[in-house]
């Protein structure tokens, strides 16, 4: 499922790059959300390769570049989802004014702000690393106290707590507003139609469900689960148990980047139709290329 989500997110980008979506702010946000998810998924793949094949870093520059590029997706993905949640809330709460409020200029500024902030945070994390040819990139001892006391909590706030709270509030308000509208329209024979807002609401719920366990264990266990120095066997066993839970919940949190494409596909009728059209167009172009190549060989 992890590997199928990389081409799935690429397909999402191809669909949303179509001409009819070029001036739709939601489509722009979803493109960069899919791009951030691709980075997260490549990070998972790289971590698996690093663990199984014992990848050795060649220099501190190698460490900085690798960590900066891969960690940026971890920040950008939830922050882009925050932007989309606010945009969907505005579209539900003020549908007549949302186009005037959320112009393409505002949308581009929001995307630029999210990615500049994400690159800034990831490069800051990379600056605390030190190079050891026999080990993966690790936090320099000179900065360890500051990093695990303050920087870890700042990271945790940006990639978990703040997005979780904002997305939760937006989702609750959206559900309340949609429920009121559904009750008002229940007198008619029309059924409640699925929309982009409903699809993104499901994406929000997936984010909340997959992020909550990791956020909770980090909050209860001091935010950062670090190595414990103790000779007490019980303390060591408890710490190893918490590490196992933390790693399990970390894997669960990565599922957020995996499942977005499947949510679009299952809940979005238009998305499935657009996907079908894209594949049909690719097939026609391929057949046309083959026929042209054959005709040239015959002549």
matplotlib code that plots the C-alpha trace (Angstrom):
import matplotlib.pyplot as plt

x = [0.0, 2.9, 4.5, 1.2, 0.5, 3.5, 2.1, -1.4, -0.2, 1.5, -1.8, -3.6, -1.1, -1.6, -5.4, -5.4, -2.9, -5.6, -6.6, -10.1, -8.5, -5.7, -7.7, -9.2, -7.5, -8.5, -6.8, -3.6, -3.6, -4.3, -1.4, 1.1, -0.5, 0.1, 3.7, 4.3, 2.9, 5.2, 8.2, 6.9, 6.5, 10.0, 11.3, 9.7, 11.3, 14.7, 14.5, 13.7, 16.6, 18.9, 18.0, 18.2, 21.3, 23.2, 23.5, 26.5, 26.6, 29.7, 29.8, 27.9, 26.7, 25.2, 23.4, 22.0, 20.7, 19.1, 17.4, 16.3, 14.7, 13.0, 11.9, 10.3, 7.4, 6.7, 5.9, 4.4, 1.8, -0.1, 0.3, -1.1, -4.0, -4.5, -4.7, -7.2, -9.3, -9.5, -10.4, -13.2, -14.5, -14.7, -16.4, -19.1, -19.5, -19.4, -20.0, -20.9, -17.8, -15.1, -14.0, -13.5, -11.7, -9.6, -8.2, -5.5, -2.9, -3.9, -3.7, -0.2, 0.9, -0.4, 1.4, 4.6, 4.3, 3.8, 6.7, 9.1, 8.2, 8.6, 12.0, 13.1, 12.1, 13.7, 16.9, 17.0, 16.7, 19.5, 21.7, 21.7, 23.2, 26.8, 28.6, 29.7, 30.9, 29.9, 26.4, 23.3, 23.0, 22.6, 22.1, 25.4, 26.2, 26.7, 23.1, 21.5, 20.2, 18.6, 17.2, 15.5, 14.3, 13.0, 13.5, 11.7, 8.6, 8.7, 8.9, 6.1, 3.9, 4.4, 3.9, 1.4, -0.3, -1.1, -2.3, -4.3, -6.1, -6.8, -8.0, -10.2, -11.9, -12.4, -13.8, -16.3, -17.6, -17.9, -19.8, -22.2, -22.8, -23.3, -25.7, -27.8, -28.0, -28.9, -31.8, -33.1, -33.1, -34.6, -38.1, -37.2, -36.7, -33.0, -30.4, -27.3, -24.7, -21.1, -18.8, -15.2, -15.9, -17.2, -14.1, -11.7, -13.7, -12.9, -9.3, -9.3, -10.8, -8.1, -5.5, -6.9, -7.3, -3.8, -2.1, -3.8, -2.1, 1.4, 0.6, -0.9, 2.0, 4.5, 2.4, 2.2, 5.9, 7.4, 7.1, 10.4, 11.1, 14.9, 17.4, 17.2, 20.3, 19.3, 20.5, 17.0, 15.6, 12.0, 12.8, 14.6, 11.7, 9.1, 11.2, 11.6, 7.8, 7.2, 9.7, 7.8, 4.5, 6.0, 7.4, 4.1, 2.2, 4.8, 4.0, 0.3, 0.8, 2.6, -0.6, -2.1, 0.1, -0.7, -4.5, -5.3, -5.3, -7.6, -10.0, -10.1, -10.7, -13.4, -15.4, -14.9, -17.1, -15.5, -12.0, -12.7, -14.0, -11.1, -8.7, -10.5, -10.2, -6.5, -5.8, -7.9, -6.1, -2.7, -3.9, -5.0, -1.7, 0.2, -1.8, -1.4, 2.4, 2.6, 0.5, 2.7, 5.8, 4.4, 3.4, 6.9, 8.5, 6.1, 7.0]
y = [0.0, 2.4, 1.9, 2.1, 5.5, 7.1, 6.6, 7.3, 10.8, 11.3, 10.5, 13.0, 15.7, 14.9, 15.0, 18.4, 19.9, 19.7, 23.0, 23.1, 23.1, 25.6, 28.5, 26.5, 27.2, 23.8, 22.0, 24.0, 23.1, 19.4, 19.3, 20.5, 18.2, 15.3, 16.5, 16.6, 13.1, 11.8, 13.2, 11.5, 8.2, 8.5, 9.2, 5.9, 4.1, 5.6, 4.7, 1.1, 1.0, 2.7, 0.2, -2.9, -2.0, 0.1, 3.3, 5.2, 9.0, 10.4, 13.9, 16.4, 18.0, 14.7, 14.5, 18.1, 17.7, 14.3, 15.3, 18.7, 17.3, 14.4, 16.1, 19.0, 16.7, 15.9, 19.5, 20.5, 17.7, 18.6, 22.3, 22.0, 20.1, 23.0, 25.4, 23.2, 22.8, 26.6, 27.0, 24.4, 26.0, 29.4, 27.7, 26.2, 29.2, 31.9, 30.3, 33.7, 35.4, 32.7, 33.5, 37.2, 36.3, 33.4, 34.6, 32.8, 35.4, 34.5, 30.8, 31.1, 33.1, 30.5, 27.7, 29.7, 30.4, 26.7, 25.5, 28.3, 27.5, 23.8, 24.2, 26.6, 24.1, 21.1, 23.0, 24.1, 20.4, 19.5, 22.2, 20.3, 17.1, 15.9, 13.5, 10.1, 7.8, 4.7, 5.8, 7.5, 11.3, 12.0, 15.1, 16.8, 16.4, 20.2, 20.8, 17.7, 19.4, 22.3, 20.1, 17.6, 20.3, 22.9, 22.1, 18.7, 20.4, 23.1, 20.4, 18.4, 21.6, 22.3, 18.8, 17.4, 19.6, 22.8, 21.0, 18.5, 21.2, 23.5, 20.6, 19.2, 22.6, 23.2, 19.7, 20.0, 23.4, 22.0, 18.9, 21.2, 23.5, 20.6, 19.0, 22.1, 22.4, 18.8, 19.2, 22.3, 20.4, 17.2, 18.3, 17.9, 14.6, 15.4, 13.3, 14.8, 15.0, 14.3, 17.2, 18.2, 19.4, 16.0, 14.3, 16.7, 16.2, 12.4, 13.2, 15.3, 12.5, 10.1, 12.6, 13.0, 9.2, 8.4, 11.2, 11.0, 7.9, 9.2, 12.7, 11.2, 8.9, 11.8, 14.1, 11.5, 10.5, 13.9, 14.7, 13.1, 9.4, 9.3, 6.8, 6.0, 5.6, 3.3, 0.0, -0.8, -3.7, -2.6, 0.9, -0.4, -2.8, 0.1, 2.3, -0.4, -0.9, 2.8, 2.8, -0.1, 1.8, 5.0, 3.3, 1.6, 4.8, 6.6, 4.0, 4.6, 8.4, 7.8, 6.1, 9.6, 10.2, 6.8, 6.9, 10.3, 9.0, 6.2, 8.6, 10.7, 7.6, 6.1, 9.2, 11.4, 10.5, 13.3, 12.2, 8.7, 10.0, 12.4, 9.5, 7.4, 10.2, 10.7, 7.0, 6.9, 10.0, 8.3, 5.1, 7.1, 9.0, 5.7, 4.1, 7.1, 7.1, 3.3, 3.8, 6.7, 4.7, 1.7, 3.8, 5.4, 1.9, 0.7, 3.7]
z = [0.0, 0.8, -2.6, -4.5, -2.9, -4.6, -8.1, -6.6, -5.5, -8.9, -10.6, -8.3, -9.3, -13.0, -12.7, -10.8, -13.3, -16.0, -17.5, -15.9, -12.4, -13.0, -11.4, -8.5, -5.2, -3.7, -6.6, -6.0, -2.3, -3.1, -5.6, -3.0, -0.4, -2.7, -3.4, 0.4, 0.8, -1.9, 0.0, 3.2, 1.4, -0.1, 3.4, 4.6, 1.6, 2.3, 6.0, 5.1, 2.6, 5.2, 7.9, 5.7, 3.6, 6.2, 4.2, 5.3, 5.1, 3.5, 5.1, 7.3, 4.0, 3.0, 6.4, 6.1, 2.6, 3.2, 6.5, 5.1, 2.0, 3.7, 6.9, 5.0, 3.9, 7.5, 8.2, 4.8, 4.7, 7.9, 7.3, 3.8, 5.3, 7.8, 4.9, 3.0, 6.2, 6.6, 2.9, 3.2, 6.3, 4.5, 1.5, 3.8, 6.2, 3.6, 0.1, -1.5, -0.4, -0.5, -4.0, -3.0, 0.2, -1.1, -4.4, -6.4, -5.0, -1.5, -2.3, -3.8, -0.8, 1.6, -0.3, -0.4, 3.4, 4.3, 2.2, 3.4, 7.0, 6.4, 4.8, 7.6, 10.3, 8.5, 7.9, 11.5, 12.6, 10.2, 11.7, 15.1, 13.5, 13.6, 11.3, 12.4, 9.6, 11.6, 12.5, 11.0, 11.4, 15.1, 17.3, 18.2, 21.9, 22.1, 21.2, 22.7, 25.9, 24.0, 21.3, 23.5, 26.0, 23.6, 19.9, 20.2, 21.6, 18.8, 16.2, 17.9, 18.0, 14.3, 12.9, 15.4, 18.1, 16.2, 13.0, 15.0, 17.0, 14.0, 11.8, 14.6, 15.2, 11.4, 11.0, 13.9, 12.6, 9.0, 10.3, 12.3, 9.3, 6.9, 9.3, 9.6, 5.8, 5.4, 7.9, 6.1, 2.8, 4.1, 3.2, -0.5, -2.2, -3.1, -1.4, 0.2, -2.5, -1.9, -2.5, -2.3, 1.3, 2.3, 0.7, 2.5, 5.8, 5.5, 4.8, 8.0, 10.0, 8.7, 9.7, 13.2, 13.7, 12.5, 14.3, 17.7, 19.2, 18.5, 19.7, 22.9, 23.7, 23.1, 25.4, 28.2, 27.8, 27.8, 24.1, 23.1, 23.7, 24.0, 25.2, 28.9, 31.1, 33.9, 35.5, 36.7, 34.7, 35.1, 33.9, 30.9, 30.1, 30.4, 28.2, 25.5, 25.7, 25.1, 22.2, 20.6, 21.0, 19.7, 16.6, 16.0, 16.3, 14.1, 11.4, 11.9, 11.5, 8.2, 6.9, 6.6, 3.6, 2.2, 2.5, 1.0, -2.6, -1.7, 0.0, -3.1, -5.3, -3.1, -2.2, -5.3, -8.3, -10.3, -9.3, -10.6, -13.8, -14.3, -13.5, -16.1, -18.7, -18.0, -18.6, -21.7, -23.0, -22.3, -24.1, -27.2, -27.3, -27.0, -29.7, -31.9, -31.4, -32.2, -35.4, -36.5, -35.9, -37.8, -40.8, -41.0, -41.0, -43.8, -46.0]

ax = plt.figure().add_subplot(projection="3d")
ax.plot(x, y, z, "-o")
ax.set_aspect("equal")
plt.show()
